[in-house]
Amino acid sequence: MGESSVRVAVDADMPGVREVASHFEILDDWAGMPDFLDAERAFGSLVVGEVDGRIVGFGGVLRRGQVSHLGDLYVLPEHQSSGIGRTILSRLLPSDTPRVTFASDDSRALGLYIRQGMRPVCPLLYLTGSPSEASLPRGFQARGTVDGPRADSGEPPGIREAVMLDGRVSGGDRAGSLSWYAGLPGVTLHVTGGGYAFARMIDEDLEVGPVGGDTPQDCADAVFAAAGAHPGADEVQVAVPGVHPLLPRLLEAGWEIDDLDTFMTTEPGLVRLDRYLPHPDLG
Ligand SMILES: CC(C)(COP(=O)(O)OP(=O)(O)OC[C@H]1O[C@@H](n2cnc3c(N)ncnc32)[C@H](O)[C@@H]1OP(=O)(O)O)[C@@H](O)C(=O)NCCC(=O)NCCS
């Protein structure tokens, strides 16, 4: 291996970072718009690994209050298992504040995260279902959405309520990144009294998340308010922690598991997994 270094990303690194990201097909849902790599630089940090002047890996974190959400850790195949991922991780993650991530099934990733203090808590299942009433689990009623024109301040409607509700279930405040996300094209916000859901059309499908609320029922109300506001969507996608009460009910109603990761954290209990459905890329 040639000369390697690990450092915080600068603007000039971003084409190289996006090449690595494209190799792993993680930007496919973000074509033509600001993406979560931009968000990591603005609301967290992005660290690159370079060999002989070429970006060969990167890692990204988003912050919410004291919590660091590790969103990405990727090293190109020909440079894997040579210490770059471990070095990026140690540069990226603090050792004295809470850390969370959604780990892939790569044994190196799982091993590195456990050695970094995180523990596997439960699977995070990526489900897809139909937006129709027929896909509502029995006993769950979709309620109305607080939506409307932007306030004079230019804030998306409902953003303050959503930020407050989100802070109670996601482990920390992230007013900046949620406002950023709510302002992206195709993103809508649905506030249903005790719950909130962000949603984004990706081609013909609707991605719902983050979602949260004071109770599991509030989460369900918010998911179905978002789905109900997009009746033309082919499919609805939502990430559900294995311990969330909505999970068996969605599967009974015909939703399907597309993929899964492992939710890991240094502080079980901090993120309220029975009242929270994260966004796959934003946590
Ligand atoms: C996961 C990934 C980022 C790690 O980066 P990397 O540069 O390959 O990893 P490193 O060489 O720095 O470290 C790997 C560590 O895992 C250890 N390891 C290897 N196989 C292992 C196993 N089966 N169980 C536990 N630990 C293992 C290695 O010993 C090494 O630790 P050491 O350097 O202290 O000896 C990289 O392999 C990758 O991009 N994988 C594919 C994409 C992916 O799944 N990313 C994770 C997203 S959550």
The ligand as a MOL file (V3000), in Angstrom:
LIG
                    3D

  0  0  0     0  0            999 V3000
M  V30 BEGIN CTAB
M  V30 COUNTS 48 50 0 0 0
M  V30 BEGIN ATOM
M  V30 1 C -16.5270 -2.2100 7.0430 0
M  V30 2 C -15.3670 -1.4340 6.4360 0
M  V30 3 C -15.7220 0.0400 6.3480 0
M  V30 4 C -14.1530 -1.5880 7.3640 0
M  V30 5 O -13.0690 -0.8830 6.8190 0
M  V30 6 P -11.6560 -1.6410 6.5870 0
M  V30 7 O -10.6750 -0.6310 6.1820 0
M  V30 8 O -11.8970 -2.8000 5.6650 0
M  V30 9 O -11.3810 -2.2130 8.0440 0
M  V30 10 P -10.0150 -2.2120 8.8780 0
M  V30 11 O -8.9880 -2.9700 8.1100 0
M  V30 12 O -9.6540 -0.8480 9.3050 0
M  V30 13 O -10.4890 -2.9500 10.1810 0
M  V30 14 C -11.1340 -4.1870 10.1160 0
M  V30 15 C -11.0040 -4.8340 11.4760 0
M  V30 16 O -11.9530 -5.8930 11.5360 0
M  V30 17 C -11.2860 -7.0140 12.0720 0
M  V30 18 N -11.9840 -8.1600 11.5500 0
M  V30 19 C -11.8140 -8.7570 10.3450 0
M  V30 20 N -12.6520 -9.7960 10.2320 0
M  V30 21 C -13.3650 -9.8390 11.3880 0
M  V30 22 C -14.3600 -10.7300 11.8690 0
M  V30 23 N -14.8170 -11.7390 11.1360 0
M  V30 24 N -14.8740 -10.4790 13.1050 0
M  V30 25 C -14.4310 -9.4470 13.8490 0
M  V30 26 N -13.4640 -8.5840 13.4360 0
M  V30 27 C -12.9380 -8.8010 12.2160 0
M  V30 28 C -9.8710 -6.8900 11.6050 0
M  V30 29 O -8.9960 -7.6210 12.4300 0
M  V30 30 C -9.6390 -5.3970 11.6990 0
M  V30 31 O -9.2440 -4.9860 12.9860 0
M  V30 32 P -7.6630 -4.6400 13.3160 0
M  V30 33 O -7.2190 -3.6730 12.2800 0
M  V30 34 O -7.6650 -4.0890 14.6960 0
M  V30 35 O -6.9650 -5.9690 13.1810 0
M  V30 36 C -15.0120 -1.9290 5.0090 0
M  V30 37 O -14.5700 -3.2640 5.0860 0
M  V30 38 C -16.1620 -1.8220 4.0170 0
M  V30 39 O -16.2650 -0.8180 3.3200 0
M  V30 40 N -17.0430 -2.8430 3.9510 0
M  V30 41 C -18.1520 -2.8470 2.9660 0
M  V30 42 C -19.1780 -1.7540 3.2300 0
M  V30 43 C -19.8610 -1.8720 4.5740 0
M  V30 44 O -20.5550 -2.8490 4.8700 0
M  V30 45 N -19.6770 -0.8320 5.4110 0
M  V30 46 C -20.2590 -0.7690 6.7190 0
M  V30 47 C -21.5070 0.0340 6.6870 0
M  V30 48 S -22.2950 0.0080 8.2870 0
M  V30 END ATOM
M  V30 BEGIN BOND
M  V30 1 1 1 2
M  V30 2 1 2 3
M  V30 3 1 2 4
M  V30 4 1 2 36
M  V30 5 1 4 5
M  V30 6 1 5 6
M  V30 7 2 6 7
M  V30 8 1 6 8
M  V30 9 1 6 9
M  V30 10 1 9 10
M  V30 11 2 10 11
M  V30 12 1 10 12
M  V30 13 1 10 13
M  V30 14 1 13 14
M  V30 15 1 14 15
M  V30 16 1 15 16
M  V30 17 1 15 30
M  V30 18 1 16 17
M  V30 19 1 17 18
M  V30 20 1 17 28
M  V30 21 1 18 19
M  V30 22 1 18 27
M  V30 23 2 19 20
M  V30 24 1 20 21
M  V30 25 1 21 22
M  V30 26 2 21 27
M  V30 27 1 22 23
M  V30 28 2 22 24
M  V30 29 1 24 25
M  V30 30 2 25 26
M  V30 31 1 26 27
M  V30 32 1 28 29
M  V30 33 1 28 30
M  V30 34 1 30 31
M  V30 35 1 31 32
M  V30 36 2 32 33
M  V30 37 1 32 34
M  V30 38 1 32 35
M  V30 39 1 36 37
M  V30 40 1 36 38
M  V30 41 2 38 39
M  V30 42 1 38 40
M  V30 43 1 40 41
M  V30 44 1 41 42
M  V30 45 1 42 43
M  V30 46 2 43 44
M  V30 47 1 43 45
M  V30 48 1 45 46
M  V30 49 1 46 47
M  V30 50 1 47 48
M  V30 END BOND
M  V30 END CTAB
M  END
